[in-house]
Amino acid sequence: MYSTANGIVTDAQAAEIDSLNNEIWKNFWSIPREKRTKADWEKLLDIQILVKKG
């Protein structure tokens, strides 16, 4: 079980969230610095922090 800002999630849900987080991160860094838009930066805010419980 993991805690997120949106509540408690199972290990399977956490794995899915972690995968989405990695995808967001990789996409962001694949954009050349000079071509990053405000929307690209704001997408980073969709990354969810996972905290292992117990």
Secondary structure as GFF3:
##gff-version 3
##sequence-region A 1 54
A	DSSP	beta_strand	2	4	.	.	.	ID=ss1
A	DSSP	beta_strand	7	9	.	.	.	ID=ss2
A	DSSP	alpha_helix	11	30	.	.	.	ID=ss3
A	DSSP	three_ten_helix	33	35	.	.	.	ID=ss4
A	DSSP	alpha_helix	38	43	.	.	.	ID=ss5
A	DSSP	three_ten_helix	44	46	.	.	.	ID=ss6
A	DSSP	beta_strand	51	52	.	.	.	ID=ss7
###
